[in-house]
Amino acid sequence: MKALKLFGATCMLLITITQTALSQATRTLNNLIAPTAVNQHLLPDFGCTRDLGAYNRKWRNLYLCNREGINVNPAYPLDIYNVANFTAVNVLNANTGETVDRRGITSYSHVNDGWGYGLLATGGYIGVYGTSDAGAYSGGGFGVYGYASGSTGSRYGVYGSASGGTFNAAGYFNGDVWAVTYNYISDRKVKTNIAPLKNSLEQLMKLKPSSYEFKTDQYQNWGLSKGRQMGLIADEVKKVFPELVKEAVHPAEYGKDKTEVLHPAEKYEGINYMGLVPVMIDAMQEQQKTIEAVKAENQELKSRLNAIEQALNISSQQSATAARLTNAYLGKAVPNPANQQTVIDYYVPQQTAGRAVINITNMNGQVVKSIPLTSQGKGQIALDAAQLTTGTYNYALIVNGQLIDAKKLILTR
């Protein structure tokens, strides 16, 4: 019986000692001066050979304060120095089939209105790389999504800048671009050497609009549109408007670790189509001036014609009546047009001899030459073209102050 009691007391003592040791090992982790067998593994070493926990034996929550460094003396709350791994931080949200937007990384830095960077990234090749693998989802997928809001000041959803290269592009899109509105910097304060365009219509007439198809099989990674296209050819535009053609570089594409060049960088020429807008406006204005000048000239010719008709009192009815009354006749000028001499036949009745005349008038209705007819009956006059300037004239037979007939005469050199 005494032996049984002694065994029970011994068991109770062992249990108490074990619980005390476990309590020191799991709850007093800073007791590293005289560690127990349990927390011995918590001691760090210089060879980075000891682990805290394991893949299948994990801590539930880890609470730290101040600064933590991985492979570096920390200067920030979390400081990581990576030289051995492809990725410094890897966050994986497993595909569970749920309809919820889990975030790989959430960053919030709103120190004050107008202060704070949510993410600041610097890369020797790519600063920020975003992809969207939406799979069979029928909605939209966004590789990069930018949004800016506020109640005052300027907001920029996406801002890009590039400088220092042989070719610089603040934005380069490998495919179609859609936008609600495009606006271009055009303030007078940023411009100098402002001068009006000249001969725009003549220059536009040198361009050769064409239809064509892109070589999508040869340039598969360029995002070129398929099917029939319409536009201009850069080398042809360069001959007329060299300032509207620029050389660009399509970026190279590499495999993993940039050890394999999938598609090399390639130079090409592009056209600033918007630069043609002011040229077309100036050409239209130039063309409109020509149209207005033609309209004015036509109106002037109509006015001159009306003046001639009024001066000569030309009408088919009056001419027919005069011809019946006098039996006078005015023949055609031969030759007509004439460059040296032309002959005009006429007939003047006997009773009107001495009261008949042939007047030569210009297109303004002014009489430039008057030839009295003194012979009776049939006759003809010879008109020397050298006596008049080249141009178009009217010659008319007037008998007893009455217009008999009028015809057109063209003199050349």
Rosetta blueprint (number, residue, H / E / L):
1 M L
2 K H
3 A H
4 L H
5 K H
6 L H
7 F H
8 G H
9 A H
10 T H
11 C H
12 M H
13 L H
14 L H
15 I H
16 T H
17 I H
18 T H
19 Q H
20 T H
21 A H
22 L H
23 S H
24 Q H
25 A H
26 T H
27 R H
28 T L
29 L L
30 N L
31 N L
32 L L
33 I L
34 A L
35 P L
36 T L
37 A L
38 V L
39 N H
40 Q H
41 H H
42 L H
43 L L
44 P L
45 D L
46 F L
47 G L
48 C L
49 T L
50 R L
51 D L
52 L L
53 G L
54 A E
55 Y L
56 N L
57 R E
58 K L
59 W L
60 R L
61 N L
62 L L
63 Y L
64 L L
65 C L
66 N L
67 R L
68 E E
69 G E
70 I E
71 N L
72 V L
73 N L
74 P L
75 A L
76 Y L
77 P L
78 L E
79 D E
80 I E
81 Y L
82 N L
83 V L
84 A L
85 N L
86 F L
87 T L
88 A L
89 V L
90 N L
91 V L
92 L L
93 N L
94 A L
95 N L
96 T L
97 G L
98 E L
99 T L
100 V L
101 D L
102 R L
103 R L
104 G L
105 I L
106 T L
107 S L
108 Y L
109 S L
110 H L
111 V L
112 N E
113 D L
114 G L
115 W E
116 G L
117 Y L
118 G L
119 L L
120 L L
121 A L
122 T L
123 G L
124 G L
125 Y L
126 I L
127 G L
128 V L
129 Y L
130 G L
131 T L
132 S L
133 D L
134 A L
135 G L
136 A L
137 Y L
138 S L
139 G L
140 G L
141 G L
142 F L
143 G L
144 V L
145 Y L
146 G L
147 Y L
148 A L
149 S L
150 G L
151 S L
152 T L
153 G L
154 S L
155 R L
156 Y L
157 G L
158 V L
159 Y L
160 G L
161 S L
162 A L
163 S L
164 G L
165 G L
166 T L
167 F L
168 N L
169 A L
170 A L
171 G L
172 Y L
173 F L
174 N L
175 G L
176 D L
177 V L
178 W L
179 A L
180 V L
181 T L
182 Y L
183 N L
184 Y L
185 I L
186 S L
187 D L
188 R H
189 K H
190 V H
191 K L
192 T L
193 N L
194 I L
195 A L
196 P L
197 L L
198 K L
199 N L
200 S H
201 L H
202 E H
203 Q H
204 L H
205 M L
206 K L
207 L L
208 K L
209 P L
210 S E
211 S E
212 Y E
213 E L
214 F L
215 K L
216 T L
217 D L
218 Q L
219 Y L
220 Q H
221 N H
222 W H
223 G L
224 L L
225 S L
226 K L
227 G L
228 R L
229 Q E
230 M E
231 G E
232 L L
233 I L
234 A H
235 D H
236 E H
237 V H
238 K H
239 K H
240 V H
241 F L
242 P H
243 E H
244 L H
245 V E
246 K E
247 E E
248 A E
249 V E
250 H E
251 P L
252 A L
253 E E
254 Y E
255 G L
256 K H
257 D H
258 K H
259 T L
260 E L
261 V E
262 L E
263 H E
264 P L
265 A L
266 E E
267 K E
268 Y E
269 E E
270 G E
271 I E
272 N L
273 Y H
274 M H
275 G H
276 L H
277 V H
278 P H
279 V H
280 M H
281 I H
282 D H
283 A H
284 M H
285 Q H
286 E H
287 Q H
288 Q H
289 K H
290 T H
291 I H
292 E H
293 A H
294 V H
295 K H
296 A H
297 E H
298 N H
299 Q H
300 E H
301 L H
302 K H
303 S H
304 R H
305 L H
306 N H
307 A H
308 I H
309 E H
310 Q H
311 A H
312 L H
313 N L
314 I L
315 S L
316 S H
317 Q H
318 Q H
319 S H
320 A H
321 T H
322 A H
323 A H
324 R H
325 L H
326 T H
327 N L
328 A L
329 Y E
330 L E
331 G E
332 K E
333 A E
334 V E
335 P L
336 N L
337 P L
338 A E
339 N L
340 Q L
341 Q E
342 T E
343 V E
344 I E
345 D E
346 Y E
347 Y E
348 V E
349 P L
350 Q H
351 Q H
352 T H
353 A L
354 G L
355 R L
356 A E
357 V E
358 I E
359 N E
360 I E
361 T E
362 N L
363 M L
364 N L
365 G L
366 Q L
367 V E
368 V E
369 K E
370 S E
371 I E
372 P E
373 L E
374 T L
375 S L
376 Q L
377 G E
378 K E
379 G E
380 Q E
381 I E
382 A E
383 L E
384 D E
385 A H
386 A H
387 Q H
388 L L
389 T L
390 T L
391 G E
392 T E
393 Y E
394 N E
395 Y E
396 A E
397 L E
398 I E
399 V E
400 N L
401 G L
402 Q E
403 L E
404 I E
405 D E
406 A E
407 K E
408 K E
409 L E
410 I E
411 L E
412 T L
413 R L
